[in-house]
Amino acid sequence: MAEFVHALLAWLNDVFVQSFDAWVALGFIAQICFTMRFVVQWIASERAKRSVMPIAFWFFSLAGGSLLLIYAIQRKDPVFIAGQGFGLIVYVRNLWLIANEYKAALPNPD
């Protein structure tokens, strides 16, 4: 058991301490942005007592997705690049639809 614990601690040190650099820091910041979108959505839904998708969800999605795409490009991870690249299209489109909805709701100055 002691060997297992020692090997696990050595692995954790290698992964989380020895390999830590500015890119890993960016990856963690991106992941925090991505996580915040769910926190914001959860709080908004709890307050409304129904499922709500606030605009902040899409902005956190855009921020986290953009940073994760940069991170994935630097890491040369094709799966991550494709996933985040497609996600950004969805986030931008949703923000575009929301902006159009707000514009349509404005009074028409005829």
C-alpha positions in Angstrom: 0.0 0.0 0.0 2.9 2.4 0.8 4.3 1.8 -2.7 1.0 2.7 -4.2 0.6 5.9 -2.2 4.2 6.9 -3.0 3.6 6.2 -6.7 0.4 8.2 -6.6 2.0 11.2 -4.9 4.9 11.1 -7.3 2.5 11.1 -10.3 0.4 14.0 -8.7 3.7 15.9 -8.2 4.7 15.3 -11.8 1.3 16.3 -13.3 0.3 19.2 -11.0 3.7 20.6 -9.8 6.5 19.8 -12.2 4.6 20.4 -15.4 3.0 23.7 -14.1 3.7 26.6 -16.4 1.9 29.6 -17.9 0.0 27.4 -20.3 -1.3 25.2 -17.5 -2.3 28.4 -15.6 -4.2 29.6 -18.7 -5.9 26.2 -18.9 -7.0 26.4 -15.2 -8.3 30.0 -15.7 -10.2 28.8 -18.8 -11.7 25.9 -16.9 -12.8 28.2 -14.1 -14.6 30.4 -16.6 -16.2 27.3 -18.1 -17.3 26.2 -14.6 -18.7 29.6 -13.7 -21.2 29.4 -16.5 -22.8 26.5 -14.7 -22.7 28.2 -11.3 -24.4 31.3 -12.9 -27.0 29.1 -14.6 -27.7 27.2 -11.4 -28.1 30.4 -9.2 -30.4 32.0 -11.8 -32.5 28.9 -12.0 -32.7 28.6 -8.2 -33.8 32.2 -7.9 -36.5 31.8 -10.7 -37.6 28.3 -9.4 -37.3 27.1 -13.0 -34.6 26.4 -15.5 -33.1 29.7 -16.7 -30.2 30.3 -19.2 -28.9 33.8 -18.3 -26.8 35.8 -20.8 -23.8 35.5 -18.5 -23.8 31.8 -19.2 -23.0 32.5 -22.9 -20.4 35.1 -22.0 -18.7 32.7 -19.6 -19.0 30.0 -22.3 -17.4 32.3 -24.9 -14.5 33.3 -22.5 -13.8 29.8 -21.3 -14.1 28.3 -24.8 -11.8 30.9 -26.3 -9.2 30.4 -23.6 -9.5 26.6 -23.9 -9.1 26.8 -27.6 -5.9 28.8 -27.2 -4.7 26.2 -24.7 -5.7 23.3 -27.0 -3.9 24.9 -30.0 -0.7 25.3 -27.9 -1.0 21.7 -26.7 -1.7 20.6 -30.3 -4.7 18.5 -29.3 -6.9 18.0 -32.4 -9.9 16.6 -30.4 -9.9 19.5 -28.0 -9.3 22.0 -30.8 -12.3 20.7 -32.8 -14.6 20.5 -29.8 -13.8 24.0 -28.6 -13.8 25.5 -32.1 -17.4 24.2 -32.7 -18.5 25.3 -29.3 -17.4 28.9 -30.0 -19.7 29.0 -33.0 -22.6 27.9 -30.8 -21.8 30.5 -28.1 -21.5 33.4 -30.6 -24.7 32.4 -32.4 -26.6 32.3 -29.2 -25.3 35.8 -28.2 -26.2 37.0 -31.7 -29.8 35.7 -31.4 -30.1 37.3 -27.9 -28.9 40.6 -29.3 -31.4 40.4 -32.2 -34.2 39.7 -29.7 -33.3 42.8 -27.7 -33.1 44.9 -30.8 -36.6 43.7 -31.9 -38.0 44.5 -28.5 -36.8 48.1 -28.6 -39.4 50.7 -29.5 -39.4 51.7 -33.2 -38.7 55.4 -33.6 -40.9 56.0 -36.6 
